[in-house]
Amino acid sequence: MSRYTRPPNTSLFVRNVADATRPEDLRREFGRYGPVVDVYIPLDFYTRRPRGFAYIQYPLCHCIFY
């Protein structure tokens, strides 16, 4: 194995997230598919409003194959 090999990607990019969506809402919905480590909804620097997308992070050891 190469020393430059990166670990498998464990985060999921979610688009079209409404402004009123809370991290708890996404954690509940995406928790159906496995344990969720973190939910990150980036905010716009100037307006401090959500930018419309989110990242859902799953644990490294949990693999989802559907």
All heavy atoms as TSV, in Angstrom:
chain	resi	resn	atom	element	x	y	z
A	1	MET	N	N	0.837	-1.176	0.000
A	1	MET	CA	C	0.000	0.000	0.000
A	1	MET	C	C	0.885	1.243	0.000
A	1	MET	O	O	1.851	1.329	0.740
A	1	MET	CB	C	-0.914	-0.019	1.218
A	1	MET	CG	C	-1.856	1.135	1.237
A	1	MET	SD	S	-3.317	0.895	2.252
A	1	MET	CE	C	-2.706	1.270	3.855
A	2	SER	N	N	0.543	2.184	-0.806
A	2	SER	CA	C	1.310	3.410	-0.931
A	2	SER	C	C	1.154	4.285	0.315
A	2	SER	O	O	0.106	4.310	0.949
A	2	SER	CB	C	0.831	4.181	-2.164
A	2	SER	OG	O	1.413	5.455	-2.188
A	3	ARG	N	N	2.194	5.017	0.642
A	3	ARG	CA	C	2.097	5.908	1.799
A	3	ARG	C	C	1.214	7.121	1.498
A	3	ARG	O	O	0.881	7.880	2.397
A	3	ARG	CB	C	3.469	6.353	2.244
A	3	ARG	CG	C	4.172	7.246	1.268
A	3	ARG	CD	C	5.518	7.635	1.787
A	3	ARG	NE	N	6.120	8.604	0.895
A	3	ARG	CZ	C	7.135	9.346	1.209
A	3	ARG	NH1	N	7.684	9.228	2.384
A	3	ARG	NH2	N	7.628	10.199	0.357
A	4	TYR	N	N	0.869	7.313	0.234
A	4	TYR	CA	C	0.013	8.431	-0.144
A	4	TYR	C	C	-1.450	8.038	-0.258
A	4	TYR	O	O	-2.282	8.844	-0.627
A	4	TYR	CB	C	0.480	9.026	-1.472
A	4	TYR	CG	C	1.872	9.584	-1.388
A	4	TYR	CD1	C	2.924	8.947	-2.015
A	4	TYR	CD2	C	2.129	10.722	-0.655
A	4	TYR	CE1	C	4.211	9.447	-1.930
A	4	TYR	CE2	C	3.408	11.225	-0.555
A	4	TYR	CZ	C	4.442	10.585	-1.196
A	4	TYR	OH	O	5.707	11.076	-1.098
A	5	THR	N	N	-1.770	6.806	0.072
A	5	THR	CA	C	-3.147	6.356	0.011
A	5	THR	C	C	-3.963	7.065	1.084
A	5	THR	O	O	-3.573	7.110	2.248
A	5	THR	CB	C	-3.238	4.835	0.221
A	5	THR	OG1	O	-2.439	4.199	-0.765
A	5	THR	CG2	C	-4.657	4.361	0.114
A	6	ARG	N	N	-5.081	7.596	0.677
A	6	ARG	CA	C	-5.953	8.296	1.600
A	6	ARG	C	C	-6.998	7.343	2.156
A	6	ARG	O	O	-7.372	6.382	1.506
A	6	ARG	CB	C	-6.640	9.443	0.877
A	6	ARG	CG	C	-5.645	10.477	0.372
A	6	ARG	CD	C	-6.271	11.454	-0.544
A	6	ARG	NE	N	-7.280	12.235	0.144
A	6	ARG	CZ	C	-8.042	13.120	-0.453
A	6	ARG	NH1	N	-7.926	13.329	-1.738
A	6	ARG	NH2	N	-8.930	13.793	0.222
A	7	PRO	N	N	-7.497	7.615	3.353
A	7	PRO	CA	C	-8.562	6.772	3.894
A	7	PRO	C	C	-9.836	6.945	3.065
A	7	PRO	O	O	-10.011	7.966	2.392
A	7	PRO	CB	C	-8.758	7.296	5.317
A	7	PRO	CG	C	-8.179	8.649	5.318
A	7	PRO	CD	C	-7.110	8.672	4.268
A	8	PRO	N	N	-10.728	5.972	3.103
A	8	PRO	CA	C	-11.965	6.103	2.333
A	8	PRO	C	C	-12.775	7.306	2.795
A	8	PRO	O	O	-12.747	7.671	3.970
A	8	PRO	CB	C	-12.701	4.798	2.602
A	8	PRO	CG	C	-11.992	4.130	3.703
A	8	PRO	CD	C	-10.648	4.747	3.853
A	9	ASN	N	N	-13.487	7.889	1.865
A	9	ASN	CA	C	-14.312	9.052	2.162
A	9	ASN	C	C	-15.497	8.633	3.025
A	9	ASN	O	O	-16.190	7.681	2.709
A	9	ASN	CB	C	-14.789	9.674	0.851
A	9	ASN	CG	C	-15.430	11.013	1.068
A	9	ASN	OD1	O	-15.509	11.490	2.181
A	9	ASN	ND2	N	-15.889	11.615	-0.005
A	10	THR	N	N	-15.712	9.336	4.108
A	10	THR	CA	C	-16.803	8.990	5.005
A	10	THR	C	C	-17.835	10.101	5.122
A	10	THR	O	O	-18.705	10.038	5.979
A	10	THR	CB	C	-16.261	8.674	6.408
A	10	THR	OG1	O	-15.585	9.813	6.914
A	10	THR	CG2	C	-15.347	7.472	6.383
A	11	SER	N	N	-17.754	11.132	4.295
A	11	SER	CA	C	-18.739	12.199	4.377
A	11	SER	C	C	-19.601	12.228	3.120
A	11	SER	O	O	-19.180	11.854	2.033
A	11	SER	CB	C	-18.076	13.557	4.598
A	11	SER	OG	O	-17.247	13.886	3.531
A	12	LEU	N	N	-20.822	12.660	3.330
A	12	LEU	CA	C	-21.819	12.715	2.273
A	12	LEU	C	C	-22.191	14.172	2.038
A	12	LEU	O	O	-22.509	14.893	2.991
A	12	LEU	CB	C	-23.038	11.898	2.707
A	12	LEU	CG	C	-24.213	11.834	1.765
A	12	LEU	CD1	C	-23.825	11.054	0.508
A	12	LEU	CD2	C	-25.385	11.162	2.452
A	13	PHE	N	N	-22.148	14.606	0.794
A	13	PHE	CA	C	-22.504	15.976	0.424
A	13	PHE	C	C	-23.986	16.000	0.073
A	13	PHE	O	O	-24.451	15.213	-0.750
A	13	PHE	CB	C	-21.659	16.408	-0.774
A	13	PHE	CG	C	-21.980	17.773	-1.294
A	13	PHE	CD1	C	-21.644	18.892	-0.566
A	13	PHE	CD2	C	-22.596	17.935	-2.516
A	13	PHE	CE1	C	-21.914	20.162	-1.053
A	13	PHE	CE2	C	-22.869	19.188	-3.014
A	13	PHE	CZ	C	-22.532	20.300	-2.275
A	14	VAL	N	N	-24.746	16.902	0.699
A	14	VAL	CA	C	-26.191	17.005	0.481
A	14	VAL	C	C	-26.507	18.400	-0.035
A	14	VAL	O	O	-26.152	19.396	0.602
A	14	VAL	CB	C	-26.966	16.744	1.796
A	14	VAL	CG1	C	-28.461	16.809	1.560
A	14	VAL	CG2	C	-26.570	15.426	2.398
A	15	ARG	N	N	-27.159	18.467	-1.196
A	15	ARG	CA	C	-27.513	19.769	-1.786
A	15	ARG	C	C	-28.977	20.098	-1.532
A	15	ARG	O	O	-29.745	19.268	-1.094
A	15	ARG	CB	C	-27.265	19.745	-3.293
A	15	ARG	CG	C	-25.837	19.544	-3.636
A	15	ARG	CD	C	-25.531	19.745	-5.086
A	15	ARG	NE	N	-26.477	19.096	-5.978
A	15	ARG	CZ	C	-26.426	19.189	-7.287
A	15	ARG	NH1	N	-25.483	19.887	-7.855
A	15	ARG	NH2	N	-27.302	18.583	-8.041
A	16	ASN	N	N	-29.335	21.338	-1.850
A	16	ASN	CA	C	-30.719	21.837	-1.746
A	16	ASN	C	C	-31.279	21.717	-0.337
A	16	ASN	O	O	-32.422	21.305	-0.140
A	16	ASN	CB	C	-31.635	21.126	-2.747
A	16	ASN	CG	C	-31.220	21.390	-4.162
A	16	ASN	OD1	O	-30.699	22.448	-4.478
A	16	ASN	ND2	N	-31.427	20.421	-5.028
A	17	VAL	N	N	-30.483	22.095	0.636
A	17	VAL	CA	C	-30.916	22.091	2.028
A	17	VAL	C	C	-31.609	23.424	2.306
A	17	VAL	O	O	-31.048	24.488	2.043
A	17	VAL	CB	C	-29.713	21.884	2.975
A	17	VAL	CG1	C	-30.127	22.002	4.420
A	17	VAL	CG2	C	-29.064	20.545	2.703
A	18	ALA	N	N	-32.825	23.359	2.826
A	18	ALA	CA	C	-33.596	24.577	3.106
A	18	ALA	C	C	-32.938	25.381	4.232
A	18	ALA	O	O	-32.233	24.834	5.084
A	18	ALA	CB	C	-35.019	24.201	3.505
A	19	ASP	N	N	-33.198	26.687	4.242
A	19	ASP	CA	C	-32.623	27.574	5.256
A	19	ASP	C	C	-33.077	27.201	6.664
A	19	ASP	O	O	-32.345	27.398	7.633
A	19	ASP	CB	C	-32.995	29.024	4.983
A	19	ASP	CG	C	-32.242	29.608	3.804
A	19	ASP	OD1	O	-31.333	28.928	3.278
A	19	ASP	OD2	O	-32.557	30.744	3.408
A	20	ALA	N	N	-34.278	26.673	6.787
A	20	ALA	CA	C	-34.823	26.348	8.103
A	20	ALA	C	C	-34.373	24.983	8.612
A	20	ALA	O	O	-34.704	24.615	9.736
A	20	ALA	CB	C	-36.343	26.393	8.048
A	21	THR	N	N	-33.609	24.250	7.827
A	21	THR	CA	C	-33.163	22.916	8.231
A	21	THR	C	C	-32.123	23.009	9.336
A	21	THR	O	O	-31.191	23.796	9.261
A	21	THR	CB	C	-32.566	22.164	7.029
A	21	THR	OG1	O	-33.538	22.115	5.995
A	21	THR	CG2	C	-32.162	20.766	7.410
A	22	ARG	N	N	-32.311	22.208	10.367
A	22	ARG	CA	C	-31.383	22.171	11.491
A	22	ARG	C	C	-30.530	20.914	11.401
A	22	ARG	O	O	-30.942	19.928	10.793
A	22	ARG	CB	C	-32.147	22.173	12.813
A	22	ARG	CG	C	-33.010	23.415	12.997
A	22	ARG	CD	C	-33.872	23.281	14.220
A	22	ARG	NE	N	-34.692	22.061	14.072
A	22	ARG	CZ	C	-35.304	21.434	15.063
A	22	ARG	NH1	N	-35.194	21.885	16.282
A	22	ARG	NH2	N	-36.024	20.354	14.849
A	23	PRO	N	N	-29.353	20.918	12.008
A	23	PRO	CA	C	-28.523	19.710	12.006
A	23	PRO	C	C	-29.248	18.493	12.590
A	23	PRO	O	O	-29.068	17.371	12.125
A	23	PRO	CB	C	-27.315	20.090	12.857
A	23	PRO	CG	C	-27.223	21.568	12.732
A	23	PRO	CD	C	-28.640	22.051	12.614
A	24	GLU	N	N	-30.097	18.715	13.578
A	24	GLU	CA	C	-30.841	17.608	14.179
A	24	GLU	C	C	-31.771	16.946	13.159
A	24	GLU	O	O	-31.978	15.734	13.193
A	24	GLU	CB	C	-31.666	18.089	15.378
A	24	GLU	CG	C	-30.855	18.657	16.513
A	24	GLU	CD	C	-30.484	20.122	16.297
A	24	GLU	OE1	O	-31.193	20.834	15.548
A	24	GLU	OE2	O	-29.473	20.547	16.849
A	25	ASP	N	N	-32.362	17.758	12.264
A	25	ASP	CA	C	-33.244	17.214	11.229
A	25	ASP	C	C	-32.475	16.286	10.294
A	25	ASP	O	O	-32.942	15.190	9.975
A	25	ASP	CB	C	-33.880	18.346	10.409
A	25	ASP	CG	C	-34.701	19.300	11.261
A	25	ASP	OD1	O	-35.214	18.864	12.314
A	25	ASP	OD2	O	-34.809	20.477	10.877
A	26	LEU	N	N	-31.308	16.725	9.870
A	26	LEU	CA	C	-30.497	15.901	8.968
A	26	LEU	C	C	-29.958	14.667	9.687
A	26	LEU	O	O	-29.906	13.577	9.112
A	26	LEU	CB	C	-29.343	16.725	8.397
A	26	LEU	CG	C	-29.749	17.867	7.475
A	26	LEU	CD1	C	-28.538	18.674	7.079
A	26	LEU	CD2	C	-30.457	17.332	6.250
A	27	ARG	N	N	-29.577	14.825	10.943
A	27	ARG	CA	C	-29.079	13.688	11.715
A	27	ARG	C	C	-30.165	12.610	11.835
A	27	ARG	O	O	-29.899	11.418	11.705
A	27	ARG	CB	C	-28.634	14.143	13.098
A	27	ARG	CG	C	-27.997	13.055	13.928
A	27	ARG	CD	C	-27.550	13.587	15.279
A	27	ARG	NE	N	-26.533	14.619	15.154
A	27	ARG	CZ	C	-25.233	14.377	15.087
A	27	ARG	NH1	N	-24.794	13.148	15.108
A	27	ARG	NH2	N	-24.382	15.376	14.986
A	28	ARG	N	N	-31.404	13.029	12.063
A	28	ARG	CA	C	-32.506	12.078	12.180
A	28	ARG	C	C	-32.766	11.363	10.856
A	28	ARG	O	O	-32.915	10.141	10.815
A	28	ARG	CB	C	-33.772	12.791	12.651
A	28	ARG	CG	C	-34.951	11.856	12.870
A	28	ARG	CD	C	-36.186	12.574	13.382
A	28	ARG	NE	N	-36.637	13.602	12.455
A	28	ARG	CZ	C	-36.589	14.917	12.687
A	28	ARG	NH1	N	-36.106	15.371	13.819
A	28	ARG	NH2	N	-37.016	15.777	11.789
A	29	GLU	N	N	-32.802	12.105	9.752
A	29	GLU	CA	C	-33.084	11.502	8.452
A	29	GLU	C	C	-31.970	10.576	7.980
A	29	GLU	O	O	-32.228	9.473	7.525
A	29	GLU	CB	C	-33.330	12.592	7.405
A	29	GLU	CG	C	-34.600	13.378	7.619
A	29	GLU	CD	C	-35.839	12.503	7.566
A	29	GLU	OE1	O	-35.897	11.578	6.724
A	29	GLU	OE2	O	-36.740	12.725	8.376
A	30	PHE	N	N	-30.723	11.020	8.080
A	30	PHE	CA	C	-29.612	10.228	7.572
A	30	PHE	C	C	-29.140	9.181	8.578
A	30	PHE	O	O	-28.385	8.286	8.224
A	30	PHE	CB	C	-28.463	11.137	7.137
A	30	PHE	CG	C	-28.773	11.854	5.855
A	30	PHE	CD1	C	-29.326	13.120	5.873
A	30	PHE	CD2	C	-28.531	11.248	4.640
A	30	PHE	CE1	C	-29.632	13.776	4.692
A	30	PHE	CE2	C	-28.832	11.892	3.451
A	30	PHE	CZ	C	-29.386	13.149	3.477
A	31	GLY	N	N	-29.606	9.273	9.809
A	31	GLY	CA	C	-29.300	8.263	10.803
A	31	GLY	C	C	-29.954	6.929	10.496
A	31	GLY	O	O	-29.578	5.896	11.039
A	32	ARG	N	N	-30.915	6.924	9.600
A	32	ARG	CA	C	-31.565	5.676	9.175
A	32	ARG	C	C	-30.585	4.744	8.469
A	32	ARG	O	O	-30.791	3.544	8.433
A	32	ARG	CB	C	-32.700	5.967	8.201
A	32	ARG	CG	C	-33.816	6.786	8.753
A	32	ARG	CD	C	-34.840	7.015	7.680
A	32	ARG	NE	N	-35.839	7.979	8.094
A	32	ARG	CZ	C	-36.844	8.349	7.345
A	32	ARG	NH1	N	-36.996	7.846	6.146
A	32	ARG	NH2	N	-37.709	9.225	7.795
A	33	TYR	N	N	-29.551	5.308	7.881
A	33	TYR	CA	C	-28.615	4.536	7.058
A	33	TYR	C	C	-27.327	4.176	7.786
A	33	TYR	O	O	-26.442	3.580	7.200
A	33	TYR	CB	C	-28.302	5.309	5.772
A	33	TYR	CG	C	-29.553	5.673	5.038
A	33	TYR	CD1	C	-30.055	6.969	5.069
A	33	TYR	CD2	C	-30.264	4.715	4.336
A	33	TYR	CE1	C	-31.224	7.303	4.407
A	33	TYR	CE2	C	-31.433	5.029	3.677
A	33	TYR	CZ	C	-31.906	6.326	3.723
A	33	TYR	OH	O	-33.070	6.641	3.074
A	34	GLY	N	N	-27.231	4.561	9.033
A	34	GLY	CA	C	-26.048	4.248	9.820
A	34	GLY	C	C	-25.794	5.337	10.842
A	34	GLY	O	O	-26.425	6.393	10.809
A	35	PRO	N	N	-24.875	5.093	11.756
A	35	PRO	CA	C	-24.576	6.095	12.789
A	35	PRO	C	C	-23.925	7.339	12.179
A	35	PRO	O	O	-23.038	7.234	11.345
A	35	PRO	CB	C	-23.614	5.369	13.730
A	35	PRO	CG	C	-23.048	4.255	12.919
A	35	PRO	CD	C	-24.072	3.880	11.901
A	36	VAL	N	N	-24.393	8.496	12.589
A	36	VAL	CA	C	-23.884	9.774	12.086
A	36	VAL	C	C	-22.935	10.365	13.128
A	36	VAL	O	O	-23.294	10.493	14.296
A	36	VAL	CB	C	-25.042	10.747	11.800
A	36	VAL	CG1	C	-24.523	12.116	11.411
A	36	VAL	CG2	C	-25.942	10.181	10.712
A	37	VAL	N	N	-21.728	10.723	12.691
A	37	VAL	CA	C	-20.738	11.321	13.584
A	37	VAL	C	C	-20.955	12.826	13.708
A	37	VAL	O	O	-20.946	13.374	14.808
A	37	VAL	CB	C	-19.303	11.042	13.071
A	37	VAL	CG1	C	-18.280	11.792	13.892
A	37	VAL	CG2	C	-19.028	9.562	13.072
A	38	ASP	N	N	-21.189	13.489	12.570
A	38	ASP	CA	C	-21.298	14.948	12.578
A	38	ASP	C	C	-22.157	15.417	11.425
A	38	ASP	O	O	-22.214	14.771	10.372
A	38	ASP	CB	C	-19.903	15.570	12.467
A	38	ASP	CG	C	-19.898	17.066	12.694
A	38	ASP	OD1	O	-20.766	17.564	13.446
A	38	ASP	OD2	O	-19.025	17.747	12.132
A	39	VAL	N	N	-22.809	16.554	11.617
A	39	VAL	CA	C	-23.571	17.226	10.559
A	39	VAL	C	C	-23.067	18.658	10.505
A	39	VAL	O	O	-23.055	19.357	11.525
A	39	VAL	CB	C	-25.089	17.206	10.843
A	39	VAL	CG1	C	-25.837	17.992	9.796
A	39	VAL	CG2	C	-25.602	15.784	10.918
A	40	TYR	N	N	-22.648	19.092	9.321
A	40	TYR	CA	C	-22.106	20.451	9.154
A	40	TYR	C	C	-22.891	21.175	8.078
A	40	TYR	O	O	-22.972	20.703	6.946
A	40	TYR	CB	C	-20.627	20.375	8.786
A	40	TYR	CG	C	-20.005	21.713	8.480
A	40	TYR	CD1	C	-20.008	22.742	9.411
A	40	TYR	CD2	C	-19.415	21.959	7.244
A	40	TYR	CE1	C	-19.440	23.970	9.134
A	40	TYR	CE2	C	-18.839	23.181	6.957
A	40	TYR	CZ	C	-18.855	24.184	7.901
A	40	TYR	OH	O	-18.296	25.398	7.619
A	41	ILE	N	N	-23.502	22.291	8.440
A	41	ILE	CA	C	-24.220	23.141	7.492
A	41	ILE	C	C	-23.459	24.465	7.425
A	41	ILE	O	O	-23.539	25.280	8.350
A	41	ILE	CB	C	-25.678	23.382	7.925
A	41	ILE	CG1	C	-26.410	22.046	8.085
A	41	ILE	CG2	C	-26.395	24.277	6.924
A	41	ILE	CD1	C	-27.815	22.175	8.630
A	42	PRO	N	N	-22.693	24.695	6.347
A	42	PRO	CA	C	-21.915	25.942	6.241
A	42	PRO	C	C	-22.810	27.182	6.164
A	42	PRO	O	O	-23.897	27.138	5.587
A	42	PRO	CB	C	-21.131	25.769	4.943
A	42	PRO	CG	C	-21.205	24.329	4.615
A	42	PRO	CD	C	-22.458	23.811	5.224
A	43	LEU	N	N	-22.328	28.265	6.749
A	43	LEU	CA	C	-23.034	29.543	6.717
A	43	LEU	C	C	-22.307	30.520	5.809
A	43	LEU	O	O	-21.079	30.483	5.691
A	43	LEU	CB	C	-23.120	30.140	8.117
A	43	LEU	CG	C	-23.817	29.306	9.183
A	43	LEU	CD1	C	-23.746	30.021	10.530
A	43	LEU	CD2	C	-25.241	29.006	8.798
A	44	ASP	N	N	-23.076	31.406	5.189
A	44	ASP	CA	C	-22.492	32.473	4.379
A	44	ASP	C	C	-21.741	33.428	5.306
A	44	ASP	O	O	-22.229	33.772	6.386
A	44	ASP	CB	C	-23.592	33.215	3.629
A	44	ASP	CG	C	-23.044	34.294	2.733
A	44	ASP	OD1	O	-22.640	33.985	1.600
A	44	ASP	OD2	O	-22.993	35.463	3.190
A	45	PHE	N	N	-20.561	33.853	4.899
A	45	PHE	CA	C	-19.707	34.690	5.737
A	45	PHE	C	C	-20.372	36.032	6.079
A	45	PHE	O	O	-20.290	36.502	7.216
A	45	PHE	CB	C	-18.378	34.950	5.022
A	45	PHE	CG	C	-17.421	35.755	5.826
A	45	PHE	CD1	C	-16.696	35.189	6.857
A	45	PHE	CD2	C	-17.248	37.104	5.562
A	45	PHE	CE1	C	-15.812	35.944	7.605
A	45	PHE	CE2	C	-16.362	37.868	6.300
A	45	PHE	CZ	C	-15.642	37.286	7.327
A	46	TYR	N	N	-21.040	36.641	5.117
A	46	TYR	CA	C	-21.596	37.983	5.320
A	46	TYR	C	C	-23.000	37.970	5.916
A	46	TYR	O	O	-23.315	38.756	6.804
A	46	TYR	CB	C	-21.597	38.753	4.007
A	46	TYR	CG	C	-20.203	38.968	3.489
A	46	TYR	CD1	C	-19.720	38.224	2.417
A	46	TYR	CD2	C	-19.345	39.881	4.091
A	46	TYR	CE1	C	-18.429	38.395	1.953
A	46	TYR	CE2	C	-18.049	40.061	3.639
A	46	TYR	CZ	C	-17.601	39.316	2.566
A	46	TYR	OH	O	-16.320	39.477	2.121
A	47	THR	N	N	-23.869	37.103	5.420
A	47	THR	CA	C	-25.259	37.110	5.874
A	47	THR	C	C	-25.510	36.180	7.054
A	47	THR	O	O	-26.543	36.302	7.706
A	47	THR	CB	C	-26.199	36.679	4.736
A	47	THR	OG1	O	-25.915	35.329	4.378
A	47	THR	CG2	C	-26.051	37.596	3.529
A	48	ARG	N	N	-24.581	35.248	7.322
A	48	ARG	CA	C	-24.704	34.266	8.397
A	48	ARG	C	C	-25.914	33.351	8.204
A	48	ARG	O	O	-26.421	32.770	9.146
A	48	ARG	CB	C	-24.776	34.937	9.782
A	48	ARG	CG	C	-23.635	35.898	10.066
A	48	ARG	CD	C	-22.282	35.309	9.913
A	48	ARG	NE	N	-22.022	34.258	10.896
A	48	ARG	CZ	C	-21.000	33.425	10.831
A	48	ARG	NH1	N	-20.149	33.509	9.853
A	48	ARG	NH2	N	-20.838	32.505	11.737
A	49	ARG	N	N	-26.387	33.224	6.964
A	49	ARG	CA	C	-27.479	32.306	6.636
A	49	ARG	C	C	-26.888	31.039	6.027
A	49	ARG	O	O	-25.812	31.072	5.448
A	49	ARG	CB	C	-28.429	32.961	5.637
A	49	ARG	CG	C	-29.178	34.145	6.240
A	49	ARG	CD	C	-30.101	34.811	5.259
A	49	ARG	NE	N	-31.086	33.855	4.773
A	49	ARG	CZ	C	-31.637	33.918	3.564
A	49	ARG	NH1	N	-31.309	34.883	2.734
A	49	ARG	NH2	N	-32.513	33.028	3.194
A	50	PRO	N	N	-27.596	29.908	6.132
A	50	PRO	CA	C	-27.096	28.669	5.531
A	50	PRO	C	C	-26.892	28.826	4.024
A	50	PRO	O	O	-27.639	29.536	3.351
A	50	PRO	CB	C	-28.209	27.664	5.814
A	50	PRO	CG	C	-28.926	28.216	6.993
A	50	PRO	CD	C	-28.835	29.707	6.862
A	51	ARG	N	N	-25.874	28.151	3.504
A	51	ARG	CA	C	-25.519	28.273	2.090
A	51	ARG	C	C	-26.287	27.314	1.186
A	51	ARG	O	O	-26.119	27.331	-0.025
A	51	ARG	CB	C	-24.019	28.057	1.916
A	51	ARG	CG	C	-23.227	29.166	2.589
A	51	ARG	CD	C	-21.764	28.991	2.410
A	51	ARG	NE	N	-21.405	28.993	0.995
A	51	ARG	CZ	C	-20.233	28.599	0.528
A	51	ARG	NH1	N	-19.314	28.152	1.354
A	51	ARG	NH2	N	-19.979	28.632	-0.740
A	52	GLY	N	N	-27.115	26.445	1.761
A	52	GLY	CA	C	-27.955	25.581	0.946
A	52	GLY	C	C	-27.423	24.174	0.756
A	52	GLY	O	O	-27.978	23.401	-0.023
A	53	PHE	N	N	-26.347	23.822	1.445
A	53	PHE	CA	C	-25.841	22.457	1.373
A	53	PHE	C	C	-25.299	22.055	2.737
A	53	PHE	O	O	-25.161	22.879	3.634
A	53	PHE	CB	C	-24.778	22.297	0.280
A	53	PHE	CG	C	-23.558	23.141	0.470
A	53	PHE	CD1	C	-22.468	22.663	1.175
A	53	PHE	CD2	C	-23.484	24.416	-0.071
A	53	PHE	CE1	C	-21.322	23.436	1.340
A	53	PHE	CE2	C	-22.347	25.191	0.078
A	53	PHE	CZ	C	-21.267	24.703	0.794
A	54	ALA	N	N	-25.042	20.751	2.880
A	54	ALA	CA	C	-24.565	20.226	4.158
A	54	ALA	C	C	-23.661	19.034	3.918
A	54	ALA	O	O	-23.643	18.458	2.826
A	54	ALA	CB	C	-25.744	19.816	5.039
A	55	TYR	N	N	-22.904	18.682	4.940
A	55	TYR	CA	C	-22.063	17.488	4.934
A	55	TYR	C	C	-22.497	16.601	6.091
A	55	TYR	O	O	-22.633	17.071	7.225
A	55	TYR	CB	C	-20.591	17.844	5.104
A	55	TYR	CG	C	-20.015	18.637	3.969
A	55	TYR	CD1	C	-19.894	20.015	4.050
A	55	TYR	CD2	C	-19.600	18.011	2.805
A	55	TYR	CE1	C	-19.361	20.753	3.007
A	55	TYR	CE2	C	-19.066	18.740	1.753
A	55	TYR	CZ	C	-18.951	20.107	1.862
A	55	TYR	OH	O	-18.433	20.831	0.830
A	56	ILE	N	N	-22.700	15.327	5.798
A	56	ILE	CA	C	-23.029	14.332	6.812
A	56	ILE	C	C	-21.815	13.428	6.933
A	56	ILE	O	O	-21.364	12.865	5.940
A	56	ILE	CB	C	-24.247	13.474	6.407
A	56	ILE	CG1	C	-25.406	14.336	5.913
A	56	ILE	CG2	C	-24.652	12.544	7.539
A	56	ILE	CD1	C	-25.989	15.247	6.929
A	57	GLN	N	N	-21.276	13.277	8.127
A	57	GLN	CA	C	-20.099	12.431	8.312
A	57	GLN	C	C	-20.493	11.160	9.047
A	57	GLN	O	O	-21.111	11.194	10.114
A	57	GLN	CB	C	-19.018	13.158	9.097
A	57	GLN	CG	C	-17.762	12.343	9.222
A	57	GLN	CD	C	-16.677	13.068	9.975
A	57	GLN	OE1	O	-16.873	14.161	10.477
A	57	GLN	NE2	N	-15.526	12.458	10.057
A	58	TYR	N	N	-20.097	10.035	8.439
A	58	TYR	CA	C	-20.299	8.719	9.030
A	58	TYR	C	C	-18.971	8.228	9.600
A	58	TYR	O	O	-17.914	8.671	9.169
A	58	TYR	CB	C	-20.800	7.732	7.966
A	58	TYR	CG	C	-22.219	7.985	7.528
A	58	TYR	CD1	C	-22.500	8.670	6.352
A	58	TYR	CD2	C	-23.280	7.534	8.296
A	58	TYR	CE1	C	-23.801	8.900	5.954
A	58	TYR	CE2	C	-24.590	7.760	7.900
A	58	TYR	CZ	C	-24.845	8.445	6.730
A	58	TYR	OH	O	-26.144	8.672	6.343
A	59	PRO	N	N	-19.001	7.272	10.545
A	59	PRO	CA	C	-17.742	6.740	11.073
A	59	PRO	C	C	-16.950	6.006	9.995
A	59	PRO	O	O	-17.523	5.475	9.046
A	59	PRO	CB	C	-18.161	5.778	12.179
A	59	PRO	CG	C	-19.624	5.747	12.189
A	59	PRO	CD	C	-20.149	6.686	11.182
A	60	LEU	N	N	-15.657	5.968	10.158
A	60	LEU	CA	C	-14.777	5.352	9.175
A	60	LEU	C	C	-15.044	3.865	9.028
A	60	LEU	O	O	-14.997	3.317	7.935
A	60	LEU	CB	C	-13.321	5.568	9.570
A	60	LEU	CG	C	-12.267	5.027	8.636
A	60	LEU	CD1	C	-12.415	5.670	7.255
A	60	LEU	CD2	C	-10.888	5.286	9.178
A	61	CYS	N	N	-15.366	3.172	10.099
A	61	CYS	CA	C	-15.512	1.721	10.047
A	61	CYS	C	C	-16.861	1.274	9.506
A	61	CYS	O	O	-17.049	0.101	9.233
A	61	CYS	CB	C	-15.296	1.116	11.440
A	61	CYS	SG	S	-16.503	1.692	12.648
A	62	HIS	N	N	-17.825	2.176	9.362
A	62	HIS	CA	C	-19.153	1.799	8.899
A	62	HIS	C	C	-19.241	2.018	7.389
A	62	HIS	O	O	-19.159	3.126	6.911
A	62	HIS	CB	C	-20.214	2.635	9.605
A	62	HIS	CG	C	-21.605	2.224	9.262
A	62	HIS	ND1	N	-22.178	1.102	9.779
A	62	HIS	CD2	C	-22.513	2.771	8.446
A	62	HIS	CE1	C	-23.395	0.975	9.302
A	62	HIS	NE2	N	-23.618	1.986	8.499
A	63	CYS	N	N	-19.390	0.936	6.658
A	63	CYS	CA	C	-19.501	1.023	5.196
A	63	CYS	C	C	-20.936	0.767	4.778
A	63	CYS	O	O	-21.599	-0.134	5.291
A	63	CYS	CB	C	-18.600	-0.003	4.519
A	63	CYS	SG	S	-16.871	0.262	4.897
A	64	ILE	N	N	-21.428	1.562	3.837
A	64	ILE	CA	C	-22.800	1.432	3.365
A	64	ILE	C	C	-22.763	0.939	1.921
A	64	ILE	O	O	-22.215	1.612	1.049
A	64	ILE	CB	C	-23.529	2.777	3.442
A	64	ILE	CG1	C	-23.495	3.316	4.868
A	64	ILE	CG2	C	-24.949	2.639	2.948
A	64	ILE	CD1	C	-24.013	4.711	5.004
A	65	PHE	N	N	-23.326	-0.201	1.670
A	65	PHE	CA	C	-23.403	-0.747	0.319
A	65	PHE	C	C	-24.844	-1.098	0.018
A	65	PHE	O	O	-25.394	-2.027	0.593
A	65	PHE	CB	C	-22.526	-2.003	0.171
A	65	PHE	CG	C	-21.077	-1.738	0.382
A	65	PHE	CD1	C	-20.440	-2.096	1.551
A	65	PHE	CD2	C	-20.331	-1.104	-0.597
A	65	PHE	CE1	C	-19.107	-1.843	1.749
A	65	PHE	CE2	C	-18.982	-0.833	-0.420
A	65	PHE	CZ	C	-18.375	-1.213	0.746
A	66	TYR	N	N	-25.483	-0.341	-0.858
A	66	TYR	CA	C	-26.858	-0.616	-1.251
A	66	TYR	C	C	-26.934	-0.760	-2.734
A	66	TYR	O	O	-26.273	-0.173	-3.493
A	66	TYR	CB	C	-27.786	0.509	-0.798
A	66	TYR	CG	C	-27.941	0.568	0.694
A	66	TYR	CD1	C	-27.252	1.499	1.447
A	66	TYR	CD2	C	-28.773	-0.333	1.356
A	66	TYR	CE1	C	-27.399	1.553	2.819
A	66	TYR	CE2	C	-28.912	-0.285	2.721
A	66	TYR	CZ	C	-28.232	0.667	3.455
A	66	TYR	OH	O	-28.384	0.716	4.805
